[in-house]
């Protein structure tokens, strides 16, 4: 990747589910570039293609056609195992439903990405404790999800996403299950990781108030990018 190349480049990305008369084209030629350190909110009605695009960006799905470059590497040409390695070492995920393991502690949940990497136990514990402290949960390491509020569970999920120091944080409706005040706290936290640590953030949201935290807003309509603009309310 040259200095002038974006971190992520989608060119002519299409995605078709099914075949024949039952075929449905979810994406109809997506062109999108993401610079390192950017914070992009992806918006659109249900069925607009935003979640399909997010799954392709996160290597959870593959495009039917087009090109997906990550740091100059053509992701669409990678094997399943290679895409898994890209997820493991470069991407962090935050979901609307938190996706925490219910019978394990906050510390153990945060350690999971490091277990997949084969990190030694002592290093995992230290990194997970540090990540929990970064999201304001120092002292809550031994609590299970059932003992935490929704906002605290999402903080654990963010700690899990950033413990491996990812290049990109993919957040799918990260405030969808939270009240307004807690949503603002979570968005402040995500914004801080973007500003202070240079983590590139790609966030799907249907809430304009949450999109205001982003530097760019990309609107999807019927499987295409309708608009891509800088967010004037972000300095």
VOPAGU-2260 file (C-alpha; in pm, 1 decimal, decimal comma):
REM VOPAGU-2260
SITE   aa  ch    i         X         Y         Z
SITE  UNK   A    0       0,0       0,0       0,0
SITE  UNK   A    1     139,1     338,9     -96,0
SITE  UNK   A    2     117,2     641,0     134,0
SITE  UNK   A    3    -160,1     789,6     -79,2
SITE  UNK   A    4    -380,2     478,5     -79,7
SITE  UNK   A    5    -679,1     459,9     155,9
SITE  UNK   A    6    -690,2     202,0     434,7
SITE  UNK   A    7   -1000,3      44,9     277,7
SITE  UNK   A    8   -1125,9      66,5     -78,8
SITE  UNK   A    9   -1444,4     -93,1    -210,4
SITE  UNK   A   10   -1482,6     -82,0    -588,8
SITE  UNK   A   11   -1796,7    -202,3    -764,9
SITE  UNK   A   12   -1895,3    -434,1    -479,1
SITE  UNK   A   13   -2202,9    -643,1    -551,5
SITE  UNK   A   14   -2375,7    -907,0    -343,0
SITE  UNK   A   15   -2645,5   -1142,2    -467,1
SITE  UNK   A   16   -2828,2   -1394,5    -251,6
SITE  UNK   A   17   -2996,9   -1693,9    -410,5
SITE  UNK   A   18   -3011,1   -1773,2    -781,0
SITE  UNK   A   19   -3247,3   -1773,6   -1075,1
SITE  UNK   A   20   -3587,2   -1619,2   -1013,2
SITE  UNK   A   21   -3520,9   -1620,8    -638,4
SITE  UNK   A   22   -3203,9   -1411,1    -670,5
SITE  UNK   A   23   -3190,3   -1091,2    -466,5
SITE  UNK   A   24   -2923,2    -829,6    -529,6
SITE  UNK   A   25   -2846,7    -671,3    -191,9
SITE  UNK   A   26   -2557,9    -457,0    -318,5
SITE  UNK   A   27   -2554,4    -301,9    -665,9
SITE  UNK   A   28   -2202,9    -165,5    -710,1
SITE  UNK   A   29   -2065,9      -4,3    -394,2
SITE  UNK   A   30   -1771,0     235,4    -426,3
SITE  UNK   A   31   -1632,4     348,8     -90,9
SITE  UNK   A   32   -1292,5     459,7      40,6
SITE  UNK   A   33   -1199,6     478,5     408,9
SITE  UNK   A   34    -887,5     661,3     522,9
SITE  UNK   A   35    -689,1     549,4     826,3
SITE  UNK   A   36    -820,2     729,4    1135,6
SITE  UNK   A   37   -1157,3     808,6     980,1
SITE  UNK   A   38   -1489,7     778,6    1167,0
SITE  UNK   A   39   -1770,3     687,2     928,0
SITE  UNK   A   40   -2139,2     648,6    1012,0
SITE  UNK   A   41   -2326,0     422,9     768,6
SITE  UNK   A   42   -2698,2     494,3     753,8
SITE  UNK   A   43   -3000,2     373,8     557,8
SITE  UNK   A   44   -3338,0     210,4     592,0
SITE  UNK   A   45   -3374,6    -162,7     655,2
SITE  UNK   A   46   -3279,7    -348,7     338,0
SITE  UNK   A   47   -3065,5     -63,8     204,0
SITE  UNK   A   48   -2748,1    -275,2     207,4
SITE  UNK   A   49   -2564,7    -115,3     498,7
SITE  UNK   A   50   -2544,6    -431,8     712,0
SITE  UNK   A   51   -2441,8    -643,6     412,0
SITE  UNK   A   52   -2161,0    -397,5     341,4
SITE  UNK   A   53   -2058,0    -406,2     707,5
SITE  UNK   A   54   -2040,9    -787,0     699,7
SITE  UNK   A   55   -1819,8    -775,1     390,6
SITE  UNK   A   56   -1593,8    -512,6     549,6
SITE  UNK   A   57   -1567,4    -732,2     860,5
SITE  UNK   A   58   -1480,7   -1043,1     655,2
SITE  UNK   A   59   -1798,4   -1210,3     784,9
SITE  UNK   A   60   -1928,7   -1236,6     428,0
SITE  UNK   A   61   -1779,7   -1222,2      78,2
SITE  UNK   A   62   -1891,0   -1011,5    -219,8
SITE  UNK   A   63   -2035,7   -1163,6    -534,1
SITE  UNK   A   64   -1837,6    -919,7    -746,7
SITE  UNK   A   65   -1609,2    -619,6    -721,4
SITE  UNK   A   66   -1291,3    -546,4    -528,7
SITE  UNK   A   67   -1228,9    -507,2    -153,2
SITE  UNK   A   68    -879,8    -380,6     -70,0
SITE  UNK   A   69    -752,7    -360,2     288,6
SITE  UNK   A   70    -410,6    -194,2     312,9
SITE  UNK   A   71    -363,4    -279,3     -52,5
SITE  UNK   A   72    -449,4    -648,6      -9,4
SITE  UNK   A   73    -739,6    -782,3    -217,8
SITE  UNK   A   74    -955,7    -937,1      52,8
SITE  UNK   A   75   -1195,2   -1097,2    -198,8
SITE  UNK   A   76    -905,3   -1315,7    -313,4
SITE  UNK   A   77    -816,6   -1441,9      34,4
SITE  UNK   A   78    -900,4   -1789,5     161,4
SITE  UNK   A   79   -1137,3   -1841,8     454,7
SITE  UNK   A   80    -840,6   -1890,1     689,5
SITE  UNK   A   81    -668,0   -1577,6     562,1
SITE  UNK   A   82    -982,9   -1371,7     616,6
SITE  UNK   A   83   -1003,8   -1512,4     969,6
SITE  UNK   A   84    -649,0   -1392,3    1035,2
SITE  UNK   A   85    -736,8   -1046,5     903,0
SITE  UNK   A   86   -1032,0   -1033,3    1145,4
SITE  UNK   A   87    -816,6   -1157,0    1431,8
SITE  UNK   A   88    -529,7    -911,2    1391,7
SITE  UNK   A   89    -682,4    -600,0    1234,6
SITE  UNK   A   90   -1053,3    -579,7    1320,9
SITE  UNK   A   91   -1257,1    -528,9    1636,5
SITE  UNK   A   92   -1635,3    -573,6    1657,7
SITE  UNK   A   93   -1906,7    -414,9    1872,5
SITE  UNK   A   94   -2265,7    -534,1    1831,1
SITE  UNK   A   95   -2605,8    -403,0    1935,9
SITE  UNK   A   96   -2670,5    -716,9    2139,9
SITE  UNK   A   97   -2330,7    -702,2    2318,9
SITE  UNK   A   98   -2261,0   -1072,2    2234,7
SITE  UNK   A   99   -2096,5   -1145,9    2568,9
SITE  UNK   A  100   -2059,5   -1497,9    2707,2
SITE  UNK   A  101   -2312,6   -1507,3    2990,1
SITE  UNK   A  102   -2135,2   -1744,0    3228,7
SITE  UNK   A  103   -1793,7   -1581,8    3213,3
SITE  UNK   A  104   -1662,0   -1273,1    3388,8
SITE  UNK   A  105   -1601,3    -936,8    3225,5
SITE  UNK   A  106   -1227,1   -1008,3    3236,2
SITE  UNK   A  107   -1268,3   -1346,2    3065,7
SITE  UNK   A  108   -1493,7   -1196,5    2797,4
SITE  UNK   A  109   -1235,3    -930,8    2717,1
SITE  UNK   A  110    -955,8   -1190,2    2701,8
SITE  UNK   A  111   -1125,8   -1390,6    2424,3
SITE  UNK   A  112    -956,3   -1225,2    2122,1
SITE  UNK   A  113    -617,8   -1276,9    2287,8
SITE  UNK   A  114    -693,3   -1644,1    2352,4
SITE  UNK   A  115    -758,1   -1685,9    1978,9
SITE  UNK   A  116    -420,7   -1525,1    1916,9
SITE  UNK   A  117    -248,5   -1767,8    2152,3
SITE  UNK   A  118    -129,3   -1500,2    2395,5
SITE  UNK   A  119      13,9   -1626,7    2727,7
SITE  UNK   A  120    -222,3   -1611,3    3025,6
SITE  UNK   A  121     -31,1   -1341,8    3214,4
SITE  UNK   A  122     -21,8   -1113,5    2911,1
SITE  UNK   A  123    -393,6   -1174,2    2846,6
SITE  UNK   A  124    -489,9   -1087,5    3202,8
SITE  UNK   A  125    -284,2    -768,8    3202,9
SITE  UNK   A  126    -414,9    -652,0    2865,5
SITE  UNK   A  127    -777,0    -727,4    2957,0
SITE  UNK   A  128    -749,6    -541,9    3287,4
SITE  UNK   A  129    -598,9    -242,5    3107,8
SITE  UNK   A  130    -875,4    -245,9    2845,6
SITE  UNK   A  131   -1147,0    -259,4    3112,3
SITE  UNK   A  132    -981,7      32,9    3289,5
SITE  UNK   A  133    -984,0     227,0    2961,7
SITE  UNK   A  134   -1363,0     192,4    2939,1
SITE  UNK   A  135   -1416,3     287,1    3303,3
SITE  UNK   A  136   -1473,9     -60,6    3446,2
SITE  UNK   A  137   -1178,9     -99,1    3679,1
SITE  UNK   A  138   -1302,9    -304,1    3974,5
SITE  UNK   A  139   -1570,8    -481,3    3771,2
SITE  UNK   A  140   -1342,5    -750,4    3627,2
SITE  UNK   A  141   -1504,0   -1044,8    3809,8
SITE  UNK   A  142   -1866,1    -953,0    3739,8
SITE  UNK   A  143   -2069,2   -1158,4    3490,3
SITE  UNK   A  144   -2292,6    -988,9    3229,1
SITE  UNK   A  145   -2601,8   -1056,6    3444,1
SITE  UNK   A  146   -2446,2    -842,2    3716,2
SITE  UNK   A  147   -2387,5    -548,4    3480,9
SITE  UNK   A  148   -2617,1    -282,0    3335,9
SITE  UNK   A  149   -2668,0    -256,5    2960,3
SITE  UNK   A  150   -2422,3      29,9    2940,7
SITE  UNK   A  151   -2163,2    -163,6    3139,6
SITE  UNK   A  152   -2209,4    -467,6    2915,9
SITE  UNK   A  153   -2148,1    -253,5    2608,8
SITE  UNK   A  154   -1834,7    -113,3    2774,6
SITE  UNK   A  155   -1713,7    -470,9    2823,4
SITE  UNK   A  156   -1787,4    -536,6    2454,9
SITE  UNK   A  157   -1585,5    -227,9    2357,1
SITE  UNK   A  158   -1298,6    -337,5    2581,3
SITE  UNK   A  159   -1306,2    -678,3    2412,0
SITE  UNK   A  160   -1299,7    -509,2    2071,1
SITE  UNK   A  161   -1000,1    -285,1    2148,7
SITE  UNK   A  162    -792,6    -520,6    2367,0
SITE  UNK   A  163    -614,4    -655,6    2058,3
SITE  UNK   A  164    -536,2    -300,7    1936,3
SITE  UNK   A  165    -725,9    -332,3    1607,4
SITE  UNK   A  166    -675,4    -108,9    1308,8
SITE  UNK   A  167   -1051,5     -84,0    1253,1
SITE  UNK   A  168   -1347,0     -91,5    1492,9
SITE  UNK   A  169   -1672,0    -206,5    1330,9
SITE  UNK   A  170   -1974,7    -108,3    1538,2
SITE  UNK   A  171   -2319,8    -234,9    1435,7
SITE  UNK   A  172   -2590,4     -26,9    1607,6
SITE  UNK   A  173   -2373,3      -1,1    1922,7
SITE  UNK   A  174   -2632,5     212,1    2106,3
SITE  UNK   A  175   -2945,8      38,1    1976,6
SITE  UNK   A  176   -3031,7    -122,5    2312,1
SITE  UNK   A  177   -2934,5     171,0    2533,3
SITE  UNK   A  178   -3109,8     477,5    2672,3
SITE  UNK   A  179   -3013,8     825,4    2551,2
SITE  UNK   A  180   -2772,3     913,5    2831,5
SITE  UNK   A  181   -2593,4     578,6    2816,8
SITE  UNK   A  182   -2582,4     601,1    2435,5
SITE  UNK   A  183   -2404,2     934,7    2460,3
SITE  UNK   A  184   -2152,4     789,6    2706,5
SITE  UNK   A  185   -2080,8     497,7    2472,8
SITE  UNK   A  186   -2041,9     728,8    2172,2
SITE  UNK   A  187   -1805,5     954,1    2369,7
SITE  UNK   A  188   -1601,0     643,7    2446,3
SITE  UNK   A  189   -1590,6     529,9    2083,3
SITE  UNK   A  190   -1509,1     883,2    1968,4
SITE  UNK   A  191   -1221,5     899,0    2215,5
SITE  UNK   A  192   -1067,7     578,7    2080,5
SITE  UNK   A  193   -1091,2     729,9    1733,1
SITE  UNK   A  194    -935,3    1064,8    1830,0
SITE  UNK   A  195    -680,8     960,5    2090,6
SITE  UNK   A  196    -574,2     619,9    1962,2
SITE  UNK   A  197    -627,1     660,5    1588,0
SITE  UNK   A  198    -862,3     362,9    1556,9
SITE  UNK   A  199   -1064,4     382,6    1237,5
SITE  UNK   A  200   -1435,1     350,4    1321,1
SITE  UNK   A  201   -1707,4     221,9    1087,9
SITE  UNK   A  202   -2048,3     240,0    1252,9
SITE  UNK   A  203   -2391,3     134,4    1129,7
SITE  UNK   A  204   -2666,1     339,4    1292,9
SITE  UNK   A  205   -3022,7     449,8    1221,4
SITE  UNK   A  206   -3003,1     730,3    1477,2
SITE  UNK   A  207   -2906,0    1075,1    1338,9
SITE  UNK   A  208   -2800,2    1184,6    1688,7
SITE  UNK   A  209   -2540,3     908,1    1702,4
SITE  UNK   A  210   -2424,4     976,6    1345,6
SITE  UNK   A  211   -2333,5    1330,0    1454,5
SITE  UNK   A  212   -2033,7    1184,9    1639,5
SITE  UNK   A  213   -1882,2    1066,4    1308,5
SITE  UNK   A  214   -1660,8    1261,7    1070,6
SITE  UNK   A  215   -1845,3    1129,4     764,9
SITE  UNK   A  216   -2196,5    1005,3     700,4
SITE  UNK   A  217   -2260,3     757,5     418,4
SITE  UNK   A  218   -2624,9     697,5     325,1
SITE  UNK   A  219   -2734,0     374,3     156,4
SITE  UNK   A  220   -3048,7     340,2     -53,2
SITE  UNK   A  221   -3153,1      22,5    -237,4
SITE  UNK   A  222   -2808,3    -136,1    -237,2
SITE  UNK   A  223   -2621,6     174,6    -348,9
SITE  UNK   A  224   -2440,2     466,4    -186,9
SITE  UNK   A  225   -2676,8     762,0    -222,3
SITE  UNK   A  226   -2456,5    1019,0     -49,2
SITE  UNK   A  227   -2117,8    1047,0     123,0
SITE  UNK   A  228   -2054,7    1372,5     305,1
SITE  UNK   A  229   -1844,8    1524,7     580,1
SITE  UNK   A  230   -2029,8    1581,2     902,7
SITE  UNK   A  231   -2039,6    1956,6     960,6
SITE  UNK   A  232   -2112,0    1917,7    1330,6
SITE  UNK   A  233   -1782,2    1743,5    1397,6
SITE  UNK   A  234   -1475,6    1960,2    1432,4
